[in-house]
Amino acid sequence: MAETKTILRALAGETLPTPPIWMMRQAGRYLPEYRATRAQAGDFLSLCYNSELAAEVTLQPIRRYGFDAAILFADILLLPQALGADLWFVTGEGPRLSTITTQVEFDKLGSGEMIHDTLNPIYETVRILRRELPEETTLIGFAGAPWTVATYMIAGRGTPDQGPAHALKDENRALFEAIIERLTESTIDYLSAQIDAGAEVVKIFDSWAGSLKGDDFDRYAKYPAKVITEEIKRRHPGIPVIAFPRQAGDGYIGFHAATGADCVAVDDSVTPEWVAEHVQPGGCVQGNLASKHMVTGGQALVDETRHVVEALKNGPHIFNLGHGITPDADPENVQLMIDTVRGG
């Protein structure tokens, strides 16, 4: 029964004696079984679009660790690819996209229903997972937030300061806002299709939200999250939404109320005590152990895990890292973290 799933109980606002736990990028390169499956797929994008293998890597950390949730294995840049952008990955460097910096380039993008032709294998992965996951494990779907996805589409790659996106925003506001609007509409359709396929929760990853300041944060981080959340809830009543405006700082305050998100995920640039005081009163929070502890381990990992749990124990909390686990993490440290959360 859905209401017995601990993640869903926390998302509904329940304070649990032991917080449910999952981990961003829990299916990934730190696990030898993931590396073996990726080698079988051939390359990263082939893995994303192979429904059977993508489901397999999603299931691997559930088998190994018994996390309370599984998150669909995919990538935030599959959506711009589905809209017509060229996408490829450079080994050791990351993703590359054909750029959208002119009206002519924007006009070549598709919209709406056309994304599903490309993304159908992702929905099939969700259907497989819904069949294969243990019944106590919650299935989370996800997408990148419009601002974060736009930064890659405008620059053609990840950048340290999201400078090209900020430049386009300042130089051609109409084009920039058209990109944000197209991504907002398409993200709604993408997440909605994931829910139709079996996702029980959806998460919006705004990895670069922290580079938006003042009114820009409100217009391009908060407002798109609000539009997406409201439409998802209109189409799918009862489906919870997690929002992650990473490095938002004071922008985390009031984010639940401003967007309608059931849970706000926080990174480790803010303390758990600050989160308890300023963010958790608004609803469930998720976070926020520093990812470095998955590499270094030891007593510091135990102490800091207990610190996060203790600080956030008086409200709804999903235990997670402040950002994704890194490829150099030790799988044994993950187990130590889980044992500490569940065993005190």
C-alpha positions in Angstrom: 0.0 0.0 0.0 1.3 3.4 -0.9 0.6 4.9 2.5 3.0 2.5 4.1 6.0 3.7 2.0 8.1 5.8 4.3 9.1 8.3 1.6 5.5 9.0 0.8 4.7 9.4 4.4 7.5 12.0 4.9 6.4 13.8 1.7 2.8 14.0 3.2 4.3 15.8 6.1 4.7 13.0 8.6 7.7 13.2 11.1 9.1 9.6 11.3 11.2 8.2 14.1 13.8 7.1 11.4 14.0 9.3 8.3 13.7 7.4 5.0 16.8 7.5 2.9 17.9 7.5 -0.7 20.9 9.1 -2.4 21.3 11.3 -5.4 23.2 9.5 -8.2 22.8 6.3 -6.2 23.0 4.4 -9.5 26.4 5.3 -10.7 30.1 4.9 -11.3 31.1 4.3 -7.7 29.4 0.8 -8.0 31.3 -1.9 -9.8 28.1 -3.5 -11.0 27.1 -0.2 -12.6 30.4 0.0 -14.5 29.9 -3.5 -15.8 26.4 -2.7 -17.1 27.5 0.6 -18.7 30.3 -1.3 -20.5 27.7 -3.7 -21.7 25.6 -0.8 -23.0 28.5 0.7 -24.9 28.2 4.3 -23.8 26.2 6.6 -21.5 23.5 7.6 -23.8 23.0 4.0 -25.0 22.6 3.0 -21.4 19.9 5.7 -20.9 17.9 4.6 -23.9 18.2 0.9 -23.2 15.2 0.3 -21.0 16.3 -3.1 -19.7 19.8 -1.9 -18.8 18.6 1.4 -17.4 16.2 -0.4 -15.2 19.0 -2.8 -14.1 21.3 0.0 -13.0 18.4 1.7 -11.1 17.8 -1.6 -9.3 21.4 -2.2 -8.4 21.7 0.1 -5.4 18.3 -1.1 -4.2 19.5 -4.7 -4.1 22.8 -3.7 -2.5 21.6 -1.2 0.1 17.8 -1.4 0.4 17.3 2.3 -0.1 13.7 3.5 0.6 13.5 5.0 -2.9 14.8 4.3 -6.4 15.3 7.2 -8.8 14.9 6.6 -12.5 18.2 6.3 -14.3 18.3 8.9 -17.1 19.8 12.3 -17.7 18.4 15.9 -17.6 19.7 16.5 -21.1 17.5 13.9 -22.7 14.7 16.4 -22.9 16.6 19.0 -25.0 17.7 16.1 -27.2 14.0 15.1 -27.6 13.2 18.7 -28.5 15.7 18.4 -31.4 19.1 19.5 -30.0 22.1 17.4 -30.8 23.5 15.7 -27.7 26.7 13.7 -27.2 29.1 13.0 -24.4 32.8 13.5 -24.4 34.7 10.9 -22.3 36.2 12.6 -19.3 34.6 15.9 -20.0 30.8 15.5 -20.0 27.9 16.4 -22.2 27.9 18.6 -25.3 24.9 20.1 -27.0 24.2 22.0 -30.2 23.7 25.6 -29.0 20.5 27.6 -29.0 21.5 31.3 -29.0 19.5 32.8 -31.9 15.9 32.9 -32.9 16.7 30.8 -35.9 18.2 28.0 -33.8 15.2 28.2 -31.4 12.7 28.0 -34.2 14.2 24.6 -35.2 13.3 23.1 -31.8 10.2 21.0 -31.6 7.6 21.1 -28.8 4.9 19.3 -27.0 4.0 15.8 -28.0 7.0 15.3 -30.2 9.3 14.6 -27.2 7.6 11.3 -26.5 8.9 9.7 -29.7 12.4 10.1 -28.4 11.6 9.5 -24.7 9.4 6.4 -24.9 12.4 4.2 -23.8 12.6 6.2 -20.6 8.9 5.6 -19.9 9.5 1.9 -20.6 12.2 1.9 -18.0 9.7 3.4 -15.5 7.2 0.6 -16.3 9.9 -2.1 -15.8 10.9 -0.5 -12.5 7.4 -0.3 -11.2 7.1 -4.1 -11.8 10.5 -5.1 -10.5 11.0 -2.8 -7.4 10.2 -4.2 -4.0 6.7 -3.0 -3.0 8.1 -1.0 -0.1 10.4 1.0 -2.4 9.2 4.4 -3.8 9.9 5.1 -7.5 11.0 8.7 -8.2 10.9 10.2 -11.6 12.8 13.4 -12.4 13.7 16.2 -14.8 16.0 19.1 -14.9 14.6 22.5 -14.1 14.1 24.9 -17.0 16.9 27.3 -15.9 19.5 24.5 -15.4 18.6 22.8 -18.7 18.7 26.1 -20.5 22.2 26.8 -19.3 23.4 23.7 -21.1 21.4 24.4 -24.2 22.7 28.0 -24.5 26.4 27.2 -23.7 26.4 23.8 -25.4 28.1 22.4 -22.3 28.4 22.8 -18.5 30.1 26.1 -17.5 31.5 27.2 -14.1 29.3 30.3 -13.8 26.5 29.7 -16.4 27.9 32.8 -18.0 26.5 32.3 -21.6 22.9 31.8 -20.2 23.2 34.9 -18.1 24.6 36.8 -21.1 21.7 35.7 -23.3 19.2 36.6 -20.6 20.7 40.2 -20.5 21.1 40.6 -24.2 18.0 39.0 -25.6 15.4 38.6 -22.9 12.6 37.6 -25.2 14.6 34.7 -26.7 15.8 33.6 -23.3 12.3 33.6 -21.9 11.0 31.7 -24.9 13.6 29.0 -24.1 12.5 28.9 -20.5 8.8 28.7 -21.5 9.4 25.9 -24.0 11.3 23.9 -21.4 8.7 24.5 -18.8 5.9 23.2 -21.0 8.0 20.2 -22.2 9.1 19.3 -18.6 5.4 19.1 -17.6 4.7 16.7 -20.4 7.8 14.7 -19.7 7.1 14.3 -16.0 3.5 13.6 -16.6 4.4 10.8 -18.9 6.8 9.4 -16.3 3.9 9.4 -13.8 1.6 7.7 -16.3 4.2 5.0 -16.6 4.4 4.5 -12.8 6.5 7.2 -11.1 5.1 7.9 -7.6 7.1 11.1 -6.9 8.8 13.5 -9.3 11.8 15.7 -8.6 12.9 18.9 -10.3 16.7 19.3 -10.3 17.7 23.0 -10.5 21.5 22.3 -10.2 22.4 25.9 -11.1 19.7 27.8 -9.3 22.3 29.3 -7.0 23.7 31.5 -9.8 20.3 33.3 -10.1 20.0 36.3 -7.9 17.2 38.6 -6.8 14.3 38.9 -9.2 16.0 36.5 -11.6 15.8 33.7 -8.9 12.1 34.5 -8.5 11.4 34.6 -12.2 13.5 31.7 -13.5 13.9 29.3 -10.5 10.8 29.8 -8.4 8.2 30.6 -11.0 8.9 27.7 -13.4 8.9 25.3 -10.4 5.5 26.7 -9.4 4.1 26.3 -12.9 5.4 22.7 -13.3 4.3 21.7 -9.8 0.8 23.2 -10.2 0.2 21.5 -13.5 1.6 18.1 -12.4 -0.8 18.3 -9.4 -3.7 19.3 -11.6 -3.1 16.3 -14.0 -2.1 13.9 -11.2 -3.7 14.7 -7.9 -1.8 13.3 -5.0 1.6 13.0 -6.7 4.2 14.7 -4.6 6.9 17.0 -6.0 10.4 17.5 -4.7 12.2 20.7 -5.7 16.0 21.1 -5.5 17.1 24.7 -6.1 20.8 23.9 -5.3 22.8 26.5 -3.6 19.8 28.8 -3.3 20.9 30.0 0.2 18.3 32.3 1.5 16.2 31.4 -1.5 15.4 28.1 0.2 13.3 30.1 2.6 9.6 30.1 1.5 10.3 27.8 -1.5 7.6 25.4 -0.4 5.0 28.1 -0.3 6.1 29.9 -3.4 6.1 26.7 -5.6 3.7 24.3 -4.0 6.4 21.7 -3.7 5.9 19.0 -1.1 9.5 18.8 -0.3 12.5 21.1 -0.7 15.9 19.4 -1.1 18.8 21.3 0.3 22.5 21.2 -0.4 25.3 21.1 2.2 26.2 24.8 1.9 23.6 25.4 4.6 23.7 23.8 8.0 21.0 21.3 9.1 20.2 23.6 12.0 19.6 26.5 9.6 17.4 24.2 7.5 15.4 23.2 10.6 14.8 26.8 11.5 14.2 28.4 8.1 13.0 25.7 5.6 11.5 22.7 7.5 8.6 24.8 8.9 7.3 24.9 5.3 7.2 21.2 4.8 9.3 18.1 4.2 13.0 18.7 3.6 15.6 16.4 2.0 19.3 16.4 2.6 22.0 17.3 3.4 25.1 15.2 4.2 28.2 16.4 2.3 29.1 14.0 -0.5 32.8 14.1 0.5 31.9 11.8 3.5 31.2 9.0 1.0 34.8 9.2 0.0 36.5 9.8 3.3 34.3 7.7 5.6 35.4 7.0 9.1 34.1 8.6 12.3 33.5 11.9 10.6 30.9 10.2 8.4 29.2 8.7 11.4 29.2 11.9 13.4 28.0 14.1 10.6 25.2 11.7 9.6 24.0 11.7 13.2 24.2 15.5 13.2 21.9 15.8 10.2 19.4 13.3 11.6 19.4 14.9 15.0 19.0 18.5 13.7 16.1 17.6 11.4 14.3 15.0 13.6 11.5 17.4 14.7 9.9 17.6 11.3 9.4 15.7 8.1 12.8 14.7 6.7 14.2 12.5 3.9 17.8 11.8 4.5 20.0 12.3 1.4 23.3 13.9 0.4 23.6 17.6 -0.3 24.5 16.7 -3.9 25.2 13.5 -5.9 27.6 10.9 -4.8 30.9 11.1 -6.6 32.6 8.3 -8.7 35.4 8.0 -6.2 33.1 7.2 -3.3 33.6 3.9 -1.4 30.6 1.7 -1.5 31.3 0.6 2.1 30.9 4.2 3.2 27.4 4.2 1.8 26.5 1.2 3.9 28.0 2.9 7.0 25.9 5.9 6.3 22.7 3.8 6.0 23.5 1.8 9.1 24.1 5.0 11.0 20.8 6.6 9.9 18.8 3.4 10.6 20.7 2.3 13.7 21.3 5.6 15.5 
